[in-house]
Amino acid sequence: MPDGITHINKDVMFKVLSENYKNKSLAVYGLDVPKITRLLPSNYPAVTATEIHADTTFLLEDGSLLILEYESTVSSADFLKYIKYAVNAMARLHKEGCYVSNVIVAVIYTGDINKAPAELDVGALRIQIKQVFLSRFDTDGLYNDIKAKIDNGEPLADDDIMRLIVLPLTQPDKARKQRLIEDTIALAKRVQVEHQQLFIVAGILTATNKFIDQEYSKSIKEWIKMTKVARLFEEEKIEAVNEAVSGADRNARIRFAKSLLSDGEDILKVMKHTGLNRAELDDIQTSISA
């Protein structure tokens, strides 16, 4: 994720993507790999002051590690970058006691690219990548098919969702990508199933992170933070913290909560300030209204 994003937004984005990528197939992109079991953190703290991070990292159901990258240019230096990502991801998993026996690097090329080398072999060091060229996808056809389903109130299949996430990248220049990002996110906001809606929007932001207008990205992340699902995630986190806090005078906290709620304070802030959980605050709110 780019710098300047609030900690809450990062937590929510990662949790939404983690829960929704589980058991998804990447076959819809033309990637013949096992299903996803787990989304892994993609930021790898390095010995230097900088931090390197892959676009997306997954653990697959056969135990393989998948490094998934999105590229709009072609450079031989990219192969060295992918090697660093793989080594750092393997090191993190090894610390968790998870030993990787197979690493897959897959690169999804945006509509700007029609061909690219698939291998770097310099003797002792060799890496081969799987490739997807989104320039070969039918942008208008895919968009119109999914739009028709949403217009008719039909449920979206997993393949529809996965296609919608990468659809903006099928365009060959930044301006056209940005227009399609905005169109697909507007379409996603009309999806009736809220957890699917949030997954699609978070997935689009992640897939287009290198290309999206950052001001627009920031506004969409703020929208995510305000959705009901995101607020529930944040409530879970606050309640976990509150449970770990040694109790101050409970009566004093209840009085304070009543005062804040009476002033119309946001319930998440009241949870943070009082250490009370959502159910307790709902009871207090009811007593105030009675």
Stockholm file with secondary structure:
# STOCKHOLM 1.0

chainA/1-290         MPDGITHINKDVMFKVLSENYKNKSLAVYGLDVPKITRLLPSNYPAVTATEIHADTTFLLEDGSLLILEYESTVSSADFLKYIKYAVNAMARLHKEGCYVSNVIVAVIYTGDINKAPAELDVGALRIQIKQVFLSRFDTDGLYNDIKAKIDNGEPLADDDIMRLIVLPLTQPDKARKQRLIEDTIALAKRVQVEHQQLFIVAGILTATNKFIDQEYSKSIKEWIKMTKVARLFEEEKIEAVNEAVSGADRNARIRFAKSLLSDGEDILKVMKHTGLNRAELDDIQTSISA
#=GR chainA/1-290 SS CCTTCCHHHHHHHHHHHHHHHTTCCCGGGTCCCCCEEEEECCEEECSSSSEEECSEEEEETTSCEEEEEEESSCCTHHHHHHHHHHHHHHHHHHHTTCCCSCEEEEEEECTTCSCCCCEEECSSCEEECEEEEGGGSCHHHHHHHHHHHHHTTCCCCHHHHHHHHHGGGGSSSHHHHHHHHHHHHHHHTTCSSHHHHHHHHHHHHHHTTTTSCHHHHHHHHHHHHHSHHHHHHHHHHHHHHHHHSCCCCHHHHHHHHHHHHHTTCCHHHHHHHHCCCHHHHHHHHHHHHC
#=GC SS_cons         CCTTCCHHHHHHHHHHHHHHHTTCCCGGGTCCCCCEEEEECCEEECSSSSEEECSEEEEETTSCEEEEEEESSCCTHHHHHHHHHHHHHHHHHHHTTCCCSCEEEEEEECTTCSCCCCEEECSSCEEECEEEEGGGSCHHHHHHHHHHHHHTTCCCCHHHHHHHHHGGGGSSSHHHHHHHHHHHHHHHTTCSSHHHHHHHHHHHHHHTTTTSCHHHHHHHHHHHHHSHHHHHHHHHHHHHHHHHSCCCCHHHHHHHHHHHHHTTCCHHHHHHHHCCCHHHHHHHHHHHHC
//
